[in-house]
Amino acid sequence: MSTKIYKLVLFRGRTEAYYQLSEEEKQRLGEQMWAAIREAGGKMATPYYDCRWSNDKYGMFFIMEYPDVESAMMDTAGVEKIGLFRYMVSETIMGIERGTGPSA
């Protein structure tokens, strides 16, 4: 049985390279990003949360959901392929729902 994976994304911001893109290139990058996520089986588990007011490191955070660890890895490979990490800075933490893992 597969175990759902949740990924907390702590979004720091966009890089200077992102701001050099045209509006069309920014739109295409977003479309490619969501296509890679969908192809991997990922989806948003929460809305975006603004948090800049509460810290000096992150502007927002959100949680993604994947059907299994392979899907989470496929998402990362897909957005890597389109060069997303050139345009944004973030940190992620992955986990499973408490009580659903092998030690439950």
N, C-alpha and C positions, 0 to 999 in steps of 0.2 A: 504494500500500500504506500502510495506517495504521501509525503508530508508537505503541506503548504509552507512556503517560505515568505517571510515578510522582510522588506528592506526599508529601513529608515534612511531617508536621503536628507542630509544636512547641507543645504545649498548656501555656499559662501557668496557666489556671484559669478558674473561673466568676465571673461578676459578681454584685453584690449583687442585681440583678434576678432572677437565677436562684433565689436562696435565698428570694425572696418568693413564688415559685410554690408551689402546693399539690403534693402528691405526684402527684395525677392529672394536673396540668398538666405536671409534669416528665416523666411517663411518655408523655404525648401528644406532647410536644416531641421526645423520643427516637424515638418511632415515626415521626413526620413526617420527622425528619432521615434515618433509615434508608430510608424510602420514597423520598425525594428522591435519595439516593445510588444506590439500586437503579435507579430510573427513568433516571438518567443513565448507567448502565452501570458505575458504580464498585464497587469491592470492597476489602476489607481485604487488604493484601499481607503484613502482619505482625501479630503480636499487639500489645497495648499494652505499652509498656516504661516502668516507673517510673524516674524519673531525678532526683527532687527531692534525693536524697542526694548527687548529684554536682555540683549547681549551685544557684544562688539565683534562677534565672529561670523554669525550666520544671519542671512536675510530672510530665509524661509525654510520650512521643512515639510515633508510629506512622507507617506508610506505607500510602497508598492507591494503588490501581492503576486506570487507566482505559484503555479501548481506543484512545482518541485524544484530541487536545487539545479537540475540541468537547465530548466527554463530561465532561472536567474542568471546562470552562466551564459546562456545563449543571448540574453538581453545585453549583457555587458559586452560580449563579442560583437553584437550587431551595432551598438552605438560607438564602439571603438572603431569599427570599420568605416563609419561615416565621419569620423574625426571629431565627435562631440567633445571629447576631453580637451581639445584645443581651445574650445570656446567657453568652457565653464569650469568652475572649481567647486568641488563638493567632497563630502565624506559620507560613507555609507556604513551601516551596521545591519547585518542580516541575522535573523533569528526565526524561531518557530514558536507557535503558541504554547504557552506553558502547559505541561501535562500531556503533550502529544508526541514527545520524542521517545527514543528507545529507553530512556531511564525513567519514563513515566510510570 
